[in-house]
Amino acid sequence: MAGNLDEFYRKAENIPGLRLLRECSEKDGSMDQTKIDLDMSALGISGARLEEALMERNIFCELTTGNILMCMTGIGNTKADYDKLLEALQEIAAQEEPRSSDDTG
């Protein structure tokens, strides 16, 4: 599972407009990579809108708040699951154009 997650993160970092939030645990300073936190607000996509776009592709996430969408993973996830999420994120990003900080709309 860890190899699939590592590969997911490596590939996802190359998706334009996608920001991956990777916070450290307060307890021991380690990161819980199994919680994939996605932010596509640079493309003008809120967490709720991203969730809808993923649901249209039969990908169901755990939690959305503001611009952040969290996907939970576990031992039951396969490489195909991560590849499906990557493909969906790439498609969604390709449909939008990054917004500059000067854009107001």
N, C-alpha and C positions, 0 to 999 in steps of 0.2 A: 504494500500500500504506500509506503513512504516514497518509493521510487516513482510511482505514478503521480503522487502529489508534487514531488520535486520537478518532474517533467512538466506537469501542468503549470506550475508557477514560472518556470523558465520560458515556456511558450507564451503564456498570458502576458508577461512583461513586454512583449513585442506588439501587443494590440494597441493601435493608436487610440488615445482618449480613455483608456482603461487604467484606473489606479487601483492597485491591490493594497489594502490596509493590513499591515502585519504588526500587530502590537505584541509586546512582551507581557508575560504573566507577572503579576505583582509578587506572587509567591516565590518563584525561583528564577525569574528573568528569562525563562524559555518562551518560545513562541508556540502556540497551538495552531499548527498549520492545517489542522482538520477543519477549522472554521475559515472558510474562504470568504473574505469581505471584499465586495466589489463596489467601485465607485466610477460611474461614467458621466458624472456631472460636467466634465470638460466638454462633453458632446451635447450638453443640454438635456441629459437623460436622468430623471430622478430615480430613486430606488424603486418607487412604485411602478414607474413606467418600465424600468428594466425587468422587474418581476413579471409584468404582463407580457413583455416580449419573450421572456424565457418560457412562461407557461404556454404560450402559443406554440412552442417547440417541445412541449411535454417535459419541461424541466421545472421542477418545483423546489423552491427554496424555503428556508426556515423563517427568516425575519427581515423586515425592511423598516428602516427609519431614516427619514430625510433622503439623503443621496446615497445611502449605504444599503446594500443588499447582502445578506449573509447566507451562504450555502454551507450546510453541514455535510461532512463526509464521514465515512466509517469503514469498518472492515468489509462490509458488503459491496462497496463500490469497486468497480473494475476500471481498467484502462479505458474501455469503451465509454464509460460514464464521463470521465474527464475529457476525453476527446469530443464527445457530444457537446459538453459545456463550452469547450474552446471554440468549436465550430460555430456555435450559436453566438458567442461573444464577438467573434470575428465578423459574422454576418451583420449583427446589430451595429457594430462600429463602422462598417463599410457603408451603411445606410445614412450615417450622419457625418457632419464635418465638425472638427474641433472649433470651439468658439474662443476667440481671443478675449482677454480681460476687458477690452474696449467695447465688446458687444453688450448691448443693454436688453435685447429682446430675445 
